[in-house]
Amino acid sequence: MATLQEVNAILDEALALEGRALEFDRSTPLLGSVPEFDSMAVVSLVTALEEYFGISVDDEDISAETFETVGSLLDFVQQKCEA
């Protein structure tokens, strides 16, 4: 099962946030709030999540709601891990 700390560490590395993501909580907004989180970053982040958790993310799985907050991203990864 994915943890907040694991997702934050992956966010931090994929977005090159230099430790900033390590302080994120479930309510921290992502899309539109973290300048480094653009369309290219989504691709990098999805790839990193797939590799780390051994999950597969299909194009239709990717939506703005998934990346709205750290909590919505964590919930998504947890659902993928359980599938």
PyMOL Python script that loads the backbone (N, CA, C, O; Angstrom):
from pymol import cmd

cmd.read_pdbstr("""\
ATOM      1  N   MET A   1       0.841  -1.183   0.000  1.00  0.00           N
ATOM      2  CA  MET A   1       0.000   0.000   0.000  1.00  0.00           C
ATOM      3  C   MET A   1       0.884   1.242   0.000  1.00  0.00           C
ATOM      4  O   MET A   1       1.876   1.327   0.724  1.00  0.00           O
ATOM      5  N   ALA A   2       0.502   2.178  -0.813  1.00  0.00           N
ATOM      6  CA  ALA A   2       1.247   3.431  -0.925  1.00  0.00           C
ATOM      7  C   ALA A   2       1.034   4.290   0.318  1.00  0.00           C
ATOM      8  O   ALA A   2      -0.063   4.346   0.874  1.00  0.00           O
ATOM      9  N   THR A   3       2.092   4.950   0.735  1.00  0.00           N
ATOM     10  CA  THR A   3       1.990   5.860   1.874  1.00  0.00           C
ATOM     11  C   THR A   3       2.191   7.296   1.406  1.00  0.00           C
ATOM     12  O   THR A   3       2.725   7.551   0.326  1.00  0.00           O
ATOM     13  N   LEU A   4       1.758   8.205   2.230  1.00  0.00           N
ATOM     14  CA  LEU A   4       1.928   9.630   1.934  1.00  0.00           C
ATOM     15  C   LEU A   4       3.408   9.961   1.749  1.00  0.00           C
ATOM     16  O   LEU A   4       3.772  10.716   0.848  1.00  0.00           O
ATOM     17  N   GLN A   5       4.255   9.397   2.602  1.00  0.00           N
ATOM     18  CA  GLN A   5       5.681   9.685   2.521  1.00  0.00           C
ATOM     19  C   GLN A   5       6.272   9.193   1.201  1.00  0.00           C
ATOM     20  O   GLN A   5       7.108   9.871   0.602  1.00  0.00           O
ATOM     21  N   GLU A   6       5.841   8.017   0.748  1.00  0.00           N
ATOM     22  CA  GLU A   6       6.355   7.484  -0.516  1.00  0.00           C
ATOM     23  C   GLU A   6       5.927   8.357  -1.688  1.00  0.00           C
ATOM     24  O   GLU A   6       6.740   8.692  -2.549  1.00  0.00           O
ATOM     25  N   VAL A   7       4.653   8.724  -1.718  1.00  0.00           N
ATOM     26  CA  VAL A   7       4.145   9.562  -2.809  1.00  0.00           C
ATOM     27  C   VAL A   7       4.831  10.923  -2.784  1.00  0.00           C
ATOM     28  O   VAL A   7       5.189  11.451  -3.836  1.00  0.00           O
ATOM     29  N   ASN A   8       5.017  11.494  -1.603  1.00  0.00           N
ATOM     30  CA  ASN A   8       5.703  12.782  -1.505  1.00  0.00           C
ATOM     31  C   ASN A   8       7.137  12.685  -2.012  1.00  0.00           C
ATOM     32  O   ASN A   8       7.614  13.584  -2.705  1.00  0.00           O
ATOM     33  N   ALA A   9       7.817  11.611  -1.672  1.00  0.00           N
ATOM     34  CA  ALA A   9       9.202  11.441  -2.129  1.00  0.00           C
ATOM     35  C   ALA A   9       9.263  11.331  -3.651  1.00  0.00           C
ATOM     36  O   ALA A   9      10.162  11.888  -4.282  1.00  0.00           O
ATOM     37  N   ILE A  10       8.311  10.616  -4.236  1.00  0.00           N
ATOM     38  CA  ILE A  10       8.274  10.483  -5.693  1.00  0.00           C
ATOM     39  C   ILE A  10       7.935  11.823  -6.337  1.00  0.00           C
ATOM     40  O   ILE A  10       8.546  12.198  -7.337  1.00  0.00           O
ATOM     41  N   LEU A  11       6.970  12.547  -5.776  1.00  0.00           N
ATOM     42  CA  LEU A  11       6.646  13.895  -6.262  1.00  0.00           C
ATOM     43  C   LEU A  11       7.883  14.782  -6.212  1.00  0.00           C
ATOM     44  O   LEU A  11       8.187  15.494  -7.169  1.00  0.00           O
ATOM     45  N   ASP A  12       8.585  14.733  -5.101  1.00  0.00           N
ATOM     46  CA  ASP A  12       9.745  15.593  -4.919  1.00  0.00           C
ATOM     47  C   ASP A  12      10.812  15.316  -5.969  1.00  0.00           C
ATOM     48  O   ASP A  12      11.395  16.241  -6.535  1.00  0.00           O
ATOM     49  N   GLU A  13      11.060  14.044  -6.221  1.00  0.00           N
ATOM     50  CA  GLU A  13      12.088  13.691  -7.201  1.00  0.00           C
ATOM     51  C   GLU A  13      11.637  13.972  -8.627  1.00  0.00           C
ATOM     52  O   GLU A  13      12.389  14.545  -9.415  1.00  0.00           O
ATOM     53  N   ALA A  14      10.408  13.569  -8.965  1.00  0.00           N
ATOM     54  CA  ALA A  14       9.917  13.733 -10.341  1.00  0.00           C
ATOM     55  C   ALA A  14       9.794  15.199 -10.737  1.00  0.00           C
ATOM     56  O   ALA A  14      10.006  15.554 -11.896  1.00  0.00           O
ATOM     57  N   LEU A  15       9.453  16.050  -9.773  1.00  0.00           N
ATOM     58  CA  LEU A  15       9.263  17.475 -10.069  1.00  0.00           C
ATOM     59  C   LEU A  15      10.486  18.320  -9.701  1.00  0.00           C
ATOM     60  O   LEU A  15      10.472  19.539  -9.868  1.00  0.00           O
ATOM     61  N   ALA A  16      11.543  17.669  -9.201  1.00  0.00           N
ATOM     62  CA  ALA A  16      12.765  18.376  -8.785  1.00  0.00           C
ATOM     63  C   ALA A  16      12.436  19.510  -7.813  1.00  0.00           C
ATOM     64  O   ALA A  16      12.838  20.654  -8.023  1.00  0.00           O
ATOM     65  N   LEU A  17      11.701  19.180  -6.749  1.00  0.00           N
ATOM     66  CA  LEU A  17      11.265  20.182  -5.789  1.00  0.00           C
ATOM     67  C   LEU A  17      12.249  20.406  -4.643  1.00  0.00           C
ATOM     68  O   LEU A  17      11.985  21.212  -3.750  1.00  0.00           O
ATOM     69  N   GLU A  18      13.356  19.715  -4.660  1.00  0.00           N
ATOM     70  CA  GLU A  18      14.446  19.929  -3.709  1.00  0.00           C
ATOM     71  C   GLU A  18      13.978  19.861  -2.252  1.00  0.00           C
ATOM     72  O   GLU A  18      14.374  20.687  -1.430  1.00  0.00           O
ATOM     73  N   GLY A  19      13.136  18.875  -1.940  1.00  0.00           N
ATOM     74  CA  GLY A  19      12.693  18.658  -0.566  1.00  0.00           C
ATOM     75  C   GLY A  19      11.365  19.298  -0.205  1.00  0.00           C
ATOM     76  O   GLY A  19      10.794  18.977   0.837  1.00  0.00           O
ATOM     77  N   ARG A  20      10.862  20.194  -1.037  1.00  0.00           N
ATOM     78  CA  ARG A  20       9.603  20.884  -0.700  1.00  0.00           C
ATOM     79  C   ARG A  20       8.433  19.924  -0.562  1.00  0.00           C
ATOM     80  O   ARG A  20       7.578  20.111   0.303  1.00  0.00           O
ATOM     81  N   ALA A  21       8.383  18.890  -1.411  1.00  0.00           N
ATOM     82  CA  ALA A  21       7.241  17.970  -1.392  1.00  0.00           C
ATOM     83  C   ALA A  21       7.221  17.104  -0.149  1.00  0.00           C
ATOM     84  O   ALA A  21       6.181  16.535   0.182  1.00  0.00           O
ATOM     85  N   LEU A  22       8.327  16.991   0.541  1.00  0.00           N
ATOM     86  CA  LEU A  22       8.382  16.142   1.725  1.00  0.00           C
ATOM     87  C   LEU A  22       7.508  16.678   2.853  1.00  0.00           C
ATOM     88  O   LEU A  22       7.185  15.950   3.792  1.00  0.00           O
ATOM     89  N   GLU A  23       7.129  17.944   2.762  1.00  0.00           N
ATOM     90  CA  GLU A  23       6.273  18.577   3.771  1.00  0.00           C
ATOM     91  C   GLU A  23       4.798  18.606   3.363  1.00  0.00           C
ATOM     92  O   GLU A  23       3.956  19.079   4.126  1.00  0.00           O
ATOM     93  N   PHE A  24       4.481  18.106   2.174  1.00  0.00           N
ATOM     94  CA  PHE A  24       3.096  18.125   1.695  1.00  0.00           C
ATOM     95  C   PHE A  24       2.221  17.221   2.559  1.00  0.00           C
ATOM     96  O   PHE A  24       2.680  16.201   3.074  1.00  0.00           O
ATOM     97  N   ASP A  25       0.943  17.611   2.713  1.00  0.00           N
ATOM     98  CA  ASP A  25      -0.025  16.735   3.359  1.00  0.00           C
ATOM     99  C   ASP A  25      -1.130  16.420   2.360  1.00  0.00           C
ATOM    100  O   ASP A  25      -1.079  16.871   1.215  1.00  0.00           O
ATOM    101  N   ARG A  26      -2.122  15.656   2.782  1.00  0.00           N
ATOM    102  CA  ARG A  26      -3.176  15.208   1.860  1.00  0.00           C
ATOM    103  C   ARG A  26      -3.915  16.378   1.201  1.00  0.00           C
ATOM    104  O   ARG A  26      -4.387  16.250   0.071  1.00  0.00           O
ATOM    105  N   SER A  27      -4.019  17.499   1.884  1.00  0.00           N
ATOM    106  CA  SER A  27      -4.793  18.618   1.348  1.00  0.00           C
ATOM    107  C   SER A  27      -3.970  19.561   0.464  1.00  0.00           C
ATOM    108  O   SER A  27      -4.517  20.519  -0.082  1.00  0.00           O
ATOM    109  N   THR A  28      -2.686  19.309   0.317  1.00  0.00           N
ATOM    110  CA  THR A  28      -1.835  20.185  -0.495  1.00  0.00           C
ATOM    111  C   THR A  28      -2.272  20.132  -1.955  1.00  0.00           C
ATOM    112  O   THR A  28      -2.277  19.059  -2.559  1.00  0.00           O
ATOM    113  N   PRO A  29      -2.642  21.283  -2.532  1.00  0.00           N
ATOM    114  CA  PRO A  29      -3.038  21.310  -3.941  1.00  0.00           C
ATOM    115  C   PRO A  29      -1.834  21.119  -4.857  1.00  0.00           C
ATOM    116  O   PRO A  29      -0.734  21.588  -4.562  1.00  0.00           O
ATOM    117  N   LEU A  30      -2.056  20.426  -5.971  1.00  0.00           N
ATOM    118  CA  LEU A  30      -0.980  20.185  -6.932  1.00  0.00           C
ATOM    119  C   LEU A  30      -1.221  20.957  -8.220  1.00  0.00           C
ATOM    120  O   LEU A  30      -0.565  21.969  -8.467  1.00  0.00           O
ATOM    121  N   LEU A  31      -2.157  20.491  -9.042  1.00  0.00           N
ATOM    122  CA  LEU A  31      -2.403  21.131 -10.339  1.00  0.00           C
ATOM    123  C   LEU A  31      -2.765  22.592 -10.160  1.00  0.00           C
ATOM    124  O   LEU A  31      -3.701  22.927  -9.435  1.00  0.00           O
ATOM    125  N   GLY A  32      -2.025  23.451 -10.820  1.00  0.00           N
ATOM    126  CA  GLY A  32      -2.293  24.879 -10.752  1.00  0.00           C
ATOM    127  C   GLY A  32      -1.675  25.569  -9.551  1.00  0.00           C
ATOM    128  O   GLY A  32      -1.699  26.797  -9.463  1.00  0.00           O
ATOM    129  N   SER A  33      -1.121  24.795  -8.622  1.00  0.00           N
ATOM    130  CA  SER A  33      -0.546  25.382  -7.411  1.00  0.00           C
ATOM    131  C   SER A  33       0.954  25.181  -7.295  1.00  0.00           C
ATOM    132  O   SER A  33       1.647  25.991  -6.680  1.00  0.00           O
ATOM    133  N   VAL A  34       1.453  24.113  -7.878  1.00  0.00           N
ATOM    134  CA  VAL A  34       2.899  23.842  -7.877  1.00  0.00           C
ATOM    135  C   VAL A  34       3.402  24.180  -9.280  1.00  0.00           C
ATOM    136  O   VAL A  34       3.113  23.446 -10.226  1.00  0.00           O
ATOM    137  N   PRO A  35       4.155  25.285  -9.434  1.00  0.00           N
ATOM    138  CA  PRO A  35       4.569  25.735 -10.772  1.00  0.00           C
ATOM    139  C   PRO A  35       5.299  24.663 -11.586  1.00  0.00           C
ATOM    140  O   PRO A  35       5.185  24.630 -12.811  1.00  0.00           O
ATOM    141  N   GLU A  36       6.034  23.805 -10.922  1.00  0.00           N
ATOM    142  CA  GLU A  36       6.792  22.770 -11.627  1.00  0.00           C
ATOM    143  C   GLU A  36       5.904  21.654 -12.171  1.00  0.00           C
ATOM    144  O   GLU A  36       6.353  20.838 -12.976  1.00  0.00           O
ATOM    145  N   PHE A  37       4.648  21.617 -11.737  1.00  0.00           N
ATOM    146  CA  PHE A  37       3.745  20.535 -12.107  1.00  0.00           C
ATOM    147  C   PHE A  37       2.981  20.899 -13.382  1.00  0.00           C
ATOM    148  O   PHE A  37       1.835  21.347 -13.342  1.00  0.00           O
ATOM    149  N   ASP A  38       3.659  20.691 -14.513  1.00  0.00           N
ATOM    150  CA  ASP A  38       3.054  20.976 -15.816  1.00  0.00           C
ATOM    151  C   ASP A  38       2.780  19.655 -16.539  1.00  0.00           C
ATOM    152  O   ASP A  38       2.931  18.583 -15.954  1.00  0.00           O
ATOM    153  N   SER A  39       2.385  19.731 -17.790  1.00  0.00           N
ATOM    154  CA  SER A  39       2.020  18.512 -18.530  1.00  0.00           C
ATOM    155  C   SER A  39       3.187  17.544 -18.671  1.00  0.00           C
ATOM    156  O   SER A  39       2.990  16.330 -18.613  1.00  0.00           O
ATOM    157  N   MET A  40       4.378  18.051 -18.852  1.00  0.00           N
ATOM    158  CA  MET A  40       5.541  17.176 -18.944  1.00  0.00           C
ATOM    159  C   MET A  40       5.830  16.512 -17.596  1.00  0.00           C
ATOM    160  O   MET A  40       6.257  15.358 -17.542  1.00  0.00           O
ATOM    161  N   ALA A  41       5.599  17.236 -16.533  1.00  0.00           N
ATOM    162  CA  ALA A  41       5.814  16.683 -15.196  1.00  0.00           C
ATOM    163  C   ALA A  41       4.825  15.562 -14.904  1.00  0.00           C
ATOM    164  O   ALA A  41       5.160  14.602 -14.211  1.00  0.00           O
ATOM    165  N   VAL A  42       3.613  15.679 -15.427  1.00  0.00           N
ATOM    166  CA  VAL A  42       2.623  14.611 -15.242  1.00  0.00           C
ATOM    167  C   VAL A  42       3.161  13.312 -15.831  1.00  0.00           C
ATOM    168  O   VAL A  42       3.051  12.256 -15.208  1.00  0.00           O
ATOM    169  N   VAL A  43       3.732  13.381 -17.010  1.00  0.00           N
ATOM    170  CA  VAL A  43       4.292  12.187 -17.660  1.00  0.00           C
ATOM    171  C   VAL A  43       5.416  11.607 -16.810  1.00  0.00           C
ATOM    172  O   VAL A  43       5.456  10.396 -16.590  1.00  0.00           O
ATOM    173  N   SER A  44       6.315  12.435 -16.337  1.00  0.00           N
ATOM    174  CA  SER A  44       7.420  11.974 -15.494  1.00  0.00           C
ATOM    175  C   SER A  44       6.913  11.357 -14.196  1.00  0.00           C
ATOM    176  O   SER A  44       7.404  10.319 -13.753  1.00  0.00           O
ATOM    177  N   LEU A  45       5.927  12.010 -13.596  1.00  0.00           N
ATOM    178  CA  LEU A  45       5.374  11.521 -12.338  1.00  0.00           C
ATOM    179  C   LEU A  45       4.679  10.181 -12.527  1.00  0.00           C
ATOM    180  O   LEU A  45       4.878   9.266 -11.729  1.00  0.00           O
ATOM    181  N   VAL A  46       3.872  10.051 -13.566  1.00  0.00           N
ATOM    182  CA  VAL A  46       3.171   8.794 -13.825  1.00  0.00           C
ATOM    183  C   VAL A  46       4.177   7.665 -14.050  1.00  0.00           C
ATOM    184  O   VAL A  46       4.008   6.564 -13.527  1.00  0.00           O
ATOM    185  N   THR A  47       5.213   7.940 -14.823  1.00  0.00           N
ATOM    186  CA  THR A  47       6.249   6.933 -15.066  1.00  0.00           C
ATOM    187  C   THR A  47       6.926   6.519 -13.758  1.00  0.00           C
ATOM    188  O   THR A  47       7.148   5.331 -13.525  1.00  0.00           O
ATOM    189  N   ALA A  48       7.249   7.476 -12.920  1.00  0.00           N
ATOM    190  CA  ALA A  48       7.899   7.183 -11.644  1.00  0.00           C
ATOM    191  C   ALA A  48       6.982   6.364 -10.732  1.00  0.00           C
ATOM    192  O   ALA A  48       7.440   5.441 -10.059  1.00  0.00           O
ATOM    193  N   LEU A  49       5.693   6.700 -10.708  1.00  0.00           N
ATOM    194  CA  LEU A  49       4.732   5.952  -9.891  1.00  0.00           C
ATOM    195  C   LEU A  49       4.591   4.518 -10.391  1.00  0.00           C
ATOM    196  O   LEU A  49       4.543   3.577  -9.599  1.00  0.00           O
ATOM    197  N   GLU A  50       4.526   4.364 -11.705  1.00  0.00           N
ATOM    198  CA  GLU A  50       4.416   3.024 -12.291  1.00  0.00           C
ATOM    199  C   GLU A  50       5.626   2.169 -11.922  1.00  0.00           C
ATOM    200  O   GLU A  50       5.480   1.007 -11.542  1.00  0.00           O
ATOM    201  N   GLU A  51       6.799   2.739 -12.033  1.00  0.00           N
ATOM    202  CA  GLU A  51       8.023   1.998 -11.735  1.00  0.00           C
ATOM    203  C   GLU A  51       8.128   1.654 -10.253  1.00  0.00           C
ATOM    204  O   GLU A  51       8.452   0.520  -9.900  1.00  0.00           O
ATOM    205  N   TYR A  52       7.861   2.613  -9.397  1.00  0.00           N
ATOM    206  CA  TYR A  52       8.036   2.414  -7.955  1.00  0.00           C
ATOM    207  C   TYR A  52       7.020   1.416  -7.400  1.00  0.00           C
ATOM    208  O   TYR A  52       7.372   0.518  -6.635  1.00  0.00           O
ATOM    209  N   PHE A  53       5.757   1.584  -7.794  1.00  0.00           N
ATOM    210  CA  PHE A  53       4.703   0.753  -7.214  1.00  0.00           C
ATOM    211  C   PHE A  53       4.345  -0.469  -8.067  1.00  0.00           C
ATOM    212  O   PHE A  53       3.548  -1.306  -7.645  1.00  0.00           O
ATOM    213  N   GLY A  54       4.924  -0.573  -9.254  1.00  0.00           N
ATOM    214  CA  GLY A  54       4.628  -1.707 -10.115  1.00  0.00           C
ATOM    215  C   GLY A  54       3.194  -1.704 -10.614  1.00  0.00           C
ATOM    216  O   GLY A  54       2.565  -2.752 -10.759  1.00  0.00           O
ATOM    217  N   ILE A  55       2.689  -0.502 -10.873  1.00  0.00           N
ATOM    218  CA  ILE A  55       1.314  -0.356 -11.356  1.00  0.00           C
ATOM    219  C   ILE A  55       1.330   0.056 -12.819  1.00  0.00           C
ATOM    220  O   ILE A  55       2.365   0.430 -13.370  1.00  0.00           O
ATOM    221  N   SER A  56       0.157  -0.022 -13.433  1.00  0.00           N
ATOM    222  CA  SER A  56       0.002   0.431 -14.813  1.00  0.00           C
ATOM    223  C   SER A  56      -1.072   1.508 -14.840  1.00  0.00           C
ATOM    224  O   SER A  56      -2.187   1.299 -14.363  1.00  0.00           O
ATOM    225  N   VAL A  57      -0.729   2.647 -15.395  1.00  0.00           N
ATOM    226  CA  VAL A  57      -1.667   3.768 -15.486  1.00  0.00           C
ATOM    227  C   VAL A  57      -2.015   3.963 -16.955  1.00  0.00           C
ATOM    228  O   VAL A  57      -1.155   4.277 -17.779  1.00  0.00           O
ATOM    229  N   ASP A  58      -3.288   3.772 -17.263  1.00  0.00           N
ATOM    230  CA  ASP A  58      -3.766   3.955 -18.628  1.00  0.00           C
ATOM    231  C   ASP A  58      -4.096   5.422 -18.869  1.00  0.00           C
ATOM    232  O   ASP A  58      -4.343   6.178 -17.930  1.00  0.00           O
ATOM    233  N   ASP A  59      -4.097   5.812 -20.141  1.00  0.00           N
ATOM    234  CA  ASP A  59      -4.405   7.205 -20.488  1.00  0.00           C
ATOM    235  C   ASP A  59      -5.746   7.647 -19.918  1.00  0.00           C
ATOM    236  O   ASP A  59      -5.880   8.782 -19.461  1.00  0.00           O
ATOM    237  N   GLU A  60      -6.741   6.760 -19.940  1.00  0.00           N
ATOM    238  CA  GLU A  60      -8.077   7.141 -19.457  1.00  0.00           C
ATOM    239  C   GLU A  60      -8.115   7.282 -17.930  1.00  0.00           C
ATOM    240  O   GLU A  60      -9.081   7.812 -17.381  1.00  0.00           O
ATOM    241  N   ASP A  61      -7.062   6.807 -17.241  1.00  0.00           N
ATOM    242  CA  ASP A  61      -6.977   6.963 -15.787  1.00  0.00           C
ATOM    243  C   ASP A  61      -6.543   8.369 -15.391  1.00  0.00           C
ATOM    244  O   ASP A  61      -6.760   8.801 -14.259  1.00  0.00           O
ATOM    245  N   ILE A  62      -5.935   9.068 -16.321  1.00  0.00           N
ATOM    246  CA  ILE A  62      -5.356  10.374 -16.012  1.00  0.00           C
ATOM    247  C   ILE A  62      -6.405  11.463 -16.192  1.00  0.00           C
ATOM    248  O   ILE A  62      -6.956  11.659 -17.275  1.00  0.00           O
ATOM    249  N   SER A  63      -6.662  12.170 -15.081  1.00  0.00           N
ATOM    250  CA  SER A  63      -7.622  13.279 -15.126  1.00  0.00           C
ATOM    251  C   SER A  63      -7.156  14.376 -14.180  1.00  0.00           C
ATOM    252  O   SER A  63      -6.287  14.157 -13.336  1.00  0.00           O
ATOM    253  N   ALA A  64      -7.732  15.532 -14.327  1.00  0.00           N
ATOM    254  CA  ALA A  64      -7.368  16.650 -13.451  1.00  0.00           C
ATOM    255  C   ALA A  64      -7.691  16.313 -12.001  1.00  0.00           C
ATOM    256  O   ALA A  64      -6.962  16.723 -11.098  1.00  0.00           O
ATOM    257  N   GLU A  65      -8.771  15.574 -11.765  1.00  0.00           N
ATOM    258  CA  GLU A  65      -9.166  15.208 -10.407  1.00  0.00           C
ATOM    259  C   GLU A  65      -8.099  14.344  -9.730  1.00  0.00           C
ATOM    260  O   GLU A  65      -7.869  14.458  -8.525  1.00  0.00           O
ATOM    261  N   THR A  66      -7.456  13.489 -10.508  1.00  0.00           N
ATOM    262  CA  THR A  66      -6.414  12.617  -9.957  1.00  0.00           C
ATOM    263  C   THR A  66      -5.270  13.442  -9.376  1.00  0.00           C
ATOM    264  O   THR A  66      -4.708  13.085  -8.340  1.00  0.00           O
ATOM    265  N   PHE A  67      -4.932  14.521 -10.029  1.00  0.00           N
ATOM    266  CA  PHE A  67      -3.783  15.338  -9.644  1.00  0.00           C
ATOM    267  C   PHE A  67      -4.178  16.632  -8.939  1.00  0.00           C
ATOM    268  O   PHE A  67      -3.366  17.551  -8.830  1.00  0.00           O
ATOM    269  N   GLU A  68      -5.415  16.710  -8.460  1.00  0.00           N
ATOM    270  CA  GLU A  68      -5.893  17.929  -7.806  1.00  0.00           C
ATOM    271  C   GLU A  68      -5.146  18.202  -6.503  1.00  0.00           C
ATOM    272  O   GLU A  68      -4.701  19.324  -6.266  1.00  0.00           O
ATOM    273  N   THR A  69      -5.008  17.179  -5.658  1.00  0.00           N
ATOM    274  CA  THR A  69      -4.306  17.319  -4.379  1.00  0.00           C
ATOM    275  C   THR A  69      -3.404  16.106  -4.160  1.00  0.00           C
ATOM    276  O   THR A  69      -3.496  15.107  -4.874  1.00  0.00           O
ATOM    277  N   VAL A  70      -2.546  16.214  -3.177  1.00  0.00           N
ATOM    278  CA  VAL A  70      -1.714  15.062  -2.816  1.00  0.00           C
ATOM    279  C   VAL A  70      -2.614  13.909  -2.383  1.00  0.00           C
ATOM    280  O   VAL A  70      -2.337  12.755  -2.710  1.00  0.00           O
ATOM    281  N   GLY A  71      -3.679  14.205  -1.659  1.00  0.00           N
ATOM    282  CA  GLY A  71      -4.598  13.167  -1.200  1.00  0.00           C
ATOM    283  C   GLY A  71      -5.286  12.449  -2.341  1.00  0.00           C
ATOM    284  O   GLY A  71      -5.426  11.226  -2.302  1.00  0.00           O
ATOM    285  N   SER A  72      -5.722  13.181  -3.362  1.00  0.00           N
ATOM    286  CA  SER A  72      -6.381  12.528  -4.502  1.00  0.00           C
ATOM    287  C   SER A  72      -5.389  11.668  -5.276  1.00  0.00           C
ATOM    288  O   SER A  72      -5.756  10.616  -5.799  1.00  0.00           O
ATOM    289  N   LEU A  73      -4.138  12.107  -5.353  1.00  0.00           N
ATOM    290  CA  LEU A  73      -3.106  11.313  -6.009  1.00  0.00           C
ATOM    291  C   LEU A  73      -2.800  10.057  -5.189  1.00  0.00           C
ATOM    292  O   LEU A  73      -2.672   8.969  -5.749  1.00  0.00           O
ATOM    293  N   LEU A  74      -2.685  10.202  -3.886  1.00  0.00           N
ATOM    294  CA  LEU A  74      -2.431   9.057  -3.016  1.00  0.00           C
ATOM    295  C   LEU A  74      -3.566   8.040  -3.114  1.00  0.00           C
ATOM    296  O   LEU A  74      -3.317   6.839  -3.218  1.00  0.00           O
ATOM    297  N   ASP A  75      -4.809   8.515  -3.081  1.00  0.00           N
ATOM    298  CA  ASP A  75      -5.967   7.610  -3.204  1.00  0.00           C
ATOM    299  C   ASP A  75      -5.921   6.856  -4.530  1.00  0.00           C
ATOM    300  O   ASP A  75      -6.199   5.658  -4.577  1.00  0.00           O
ATOM    301  N   PHE A  76      -5.573   7.551  -5.595  1.00  0.00           N
ATOM    302  CA  PHE A  76      -5.473   6.935  -6.919  1.00  0.00           C
ATOM    303  C   PHE A  76      -4.422   5.830  -6.917  1.00  0.00           C
ATOM    304  O   PHE A  76      -4.670   4.727  -7.404  1.00  0.00           O
ATOM    305  N   VAL A  77      -3.248   6.130  -6.367  1.00  0.00           N
ATOM    306  CA  VAL A  77      -2.162   5.140  -6.352  1.00  0.00           C
ATOM    307  C   VAL A  77      -2.564   3.941  -5.494  1.00  0.00           C
ATOM    308  O   VAL A  77      -2.289   2.801  -5.867  1.00  0.00           O
ATOM    309  N   GLN A  78      -3.204   4.177  -4.362  1.00  0.00           N
ATOM    310  CA  GLN A  78      -3.643   3.082  -3.503  1.00  0.00           C
ATOM    311  C   GLN A  78      -4.659   2.190  -4.220  1.00  0.00           C
ATOM    312  O   GLN A  78      -4.603   0.966  -4.102  1.00  0.00           O
ATOM    313  N   GLN A  79      -5.581   2.798  -4.958  1.00  0.00           N
ATOM    314  CA  GLN A  79      -6.569   2.020  -5.723  1.00  0.00           C
ATOM    315  C   GLN A  79      -5.869   1.175  -6.782  1.00  0.00           C
ATOM    316  O   GLN A  79      -6.226   0.014  -6.984  1.00  0.00           O
ATOM    317  N   LYS A  80      -4.886   1.743  -7.452  1.00  0.00           N
ATOM    318  CA  LYS A  80      -4.135   1.009  -8.479  1.00  0.00           C
ATOM    319  C   LYS A  80      -3.359  -0.146  -7.856  1.00  0.00           C
ATOM    320  O   LYS A  80      -3.274  -1.223  -8.447  1.00  0.00           O
ATOM    321  N   CYS A  81      -2.799   0.063  -6.683  1.00  0.00           N
ATOM    322  CA  CYS A  81      -2.036  -0.993  -6.016  1.00  0.00           C
ATOM    323  C   CYS A  81      -2.938  -2.146  -5.592  1.00  0.00           C
ATOM    324  O   CYS A  81      -2.507  -3.299  -5.572  1.00  0.00           O
ATOM    325  N   GLU A  82      -4.180  -1.840  -5.254  1.00  0.00           N
ATOM    326  CA  GLU A  82      -5.112  -2.873  -4.804  1.00  0.00           C
ATOM    327  C   GLU A  82      -5.757  -3.626  -5.951  1.00  0.00           C
ATOM    328  O   GLU A  82      -6.306  -4.710  -5.756  1.00  0.00           O
ATOM    329  N   ALA A  83      -5.693  -3.048  -7.162  1.00  0.00           N
ATOM    330  CA  ALA A  83      -6.360  -3.672  -8.312  1.00  0.00           C
ATOM    331  C   ALA A  83      -5.613  -4.911  -8.808  1.00  0.00           C
ATOM    332  O   ALA A  83      -6.045  -5.549  -9.768  1.00  0.00           O
TER     333      ALA A  83
END
""", "prot")
cmd.dss("prot")
cmd.show_as("cartoon", "prot")
cmd.util.cbc("prot")
cmd.orient("prot")
